[in-house]
Amino acid sequence: MVAAIRTVAFPGVDVLPIIEQGSPVVIDGERQWVTFDQTDYNQAPFADIGANFEKKYPAATAKVGWATLCALLIKEAVNSSTRAIQRS
């Protein structure tokens, strides 16, 4: 028997397969393992995409407790990332 392979397509991006992922989640106060569908994509280019974006649009940062927050222009981030992915 062959397992069915589901795919999803985004404008300007090749068809991506859907894979099942899982994660522990607290539901009604109890920890449960939950599975969900996610596109299977190559994470490698995202560090470069982010670094190139920050060169063009420097982000404002601030400390809140132990966390460092980063405020950026979301519309420009999405558009810039989309163009970079379409070129790759």
N, C-alpha and C positions, 0 to 999 in steps of 0.2 A: 504494500500500500504506500502511495506517495502522499506526503503531507502537503496540504494546500499552502501556497505562498501568496500572501496578500501584499499589495504594493500601494504606494501613494505617490502622487506627482505634485510638484509645486511649479508655478510659472518660472521658466528659465533654469530649472534644476532637473537632473535626470530622475527617473523613477526610483524610489527608494523602497526597499523591502520593510515590512512591518515585523518586528520581533516581540516576543513576550518577555517582559522584565518583571521583577518582583522586589518588594521592599517591606520591611516591618513598619506597620502603622498602628497607632493607638486609636481604637474605635470603641466608643462607649466605655472608656477606661481600661480596656484590655488590649494587650499587644497582639496583633494578628499579622500574618503574612498575606499580603495582597499582591495579586498579579495585575499587570496592565500592559496594553499595547504601546509600543514606541517605535518610531522610525529608526532603522539601522543606518547610521551615518558615520562618516569619517570625522573624528574630532580634531585631527591634526592641524588643519588650517586655522582654527579659531584663535590660537594664541597670536599668530601673525596678524590676523584680521584685527584683533583687539589692539595690538601694539601700533599698527598703522593708523587706526582710528584715533587713538589717544595722541598721536603726533599732530594730527590735523585739528582735533577738537579736544583740547586738554580738559580733563574732568576735575570738578571741585571735590576735594576729600575732606572728611571730618572724622574725629574719633567720638564714638558713643560707647561708653563702657570699654570693653575689650575689643570691640569691633571697629574696623575702619570702613566708613561708608564712602561711596563713590557716586556722585551725581553727574549724570551725563545727559546729553540731548538725545532722547530716545528715537525721535523720527530720523535724525541724521545717522544714528547707530544702525537702525534697521535698514535704511536705504544704502548706507555704505557697505554693510555686511552682505546684503543681497547682491550688490554689484560685484563684490569680491568673489562670492561663491559662483556667480554666473561666469566670471572670467576664468575660474579654475577648472 
